Amino acid sequence: MNTDKSKEEAIKIRQNKYLNNRIEQDHRNIKRRIRPMLGFKSFRRAQTILAGIELVSILRKGQYLQSEDKTLSPAEMFYRLAK
C-alpha cells in the first residue's frame, strides 16, 4: 500500500482496540435494563422506555443544566422534563 511512497508520505495506521469502549460503557446501563425484557413488542414502546432510561441517566450524571437559580431534586427535574 505504501510501497511507492517515501517514508515521510507513508500512511501510518493507528489501531486502537478499545476506541469505542467509552461509548459502550455509557450504554451498559441501558443494555442491563433491556436484556431481561427480551425485546419490545412495538417500536413506540421501545422508544418511550429508552427515552425514559436516557433521561434518568442524564439526570444521574448531572448533564442537565438548569436555567433557573433554584436547585431541583432529580425527581423534580424528571417530572419537569417528562411533561
N, C-alpha and C positions, 0 to 999 in steps of 0.2 A: 504494500500500500504506500509506504513512504520510500520505496527504493529509488525513485527518480528525483527525490528532493534532497537538498542539502540538510545538514544537521540542524541549522537554525530554522529552516522552514518545516521540518518534520512535525507531524501532529503528535502531540503527547496524549496518550489515552489514560484517563483517570478512572479508576474503578473503585467505587465505594460500595461495599456490600450492604451497609446499613443506612443508605441515603434516605429511604422512606420510613425509617424507624420512628422518627418523631411524629409523623402523621399517623402511623399505625397505633402508636401508644395513645394518641389523642382519641382515637376511635375505639379503643379497647373497652371503654365503659359502655358504649352502645352495643358492641358485639356481645358482651356479657349479658346484657338485658334481653337481647333479641333471641339468643340461642335457645333458651327454654320455651319460647313461644312457638318454635318450629315454623316460622314464617307467618305471613299475614294473609288473610282471606281476600282483601281488596287493597288496591293501591292507595285509596283515600285514607283508610285506617292506618296503613304503614306511614303515610306522610304525616298524619296527625300525631301518632305516637313518637316518631322520630323527631318531630319539631319540639315536642314537649321535653324529650330527653336532652336535646341540644340546648334548650332554654335553661334547664336546670344545670347543665354542665357549665354554661356561660356564667350563670349566677354564682356557682360554687367557685369558679376560678377568679371571680371578681373582674370579668371583662366587660361588664355592663356599666357604662358611665351614666351617672345621673346628672340631669341638667339643673336640678333643684339643689338648694343648700342643705335641706334636711336629709338625714341618713335614714334609709328604709331597711327593714329586715329582709332577708331573702324571700320570705313568704309574701311580703307586701310587694316586692319587686315582681315576683312571679305573677301575682294576681293583676298587677298593673299592666304587665306585658301580655298576658294571656287574654285580655279583654278584646 
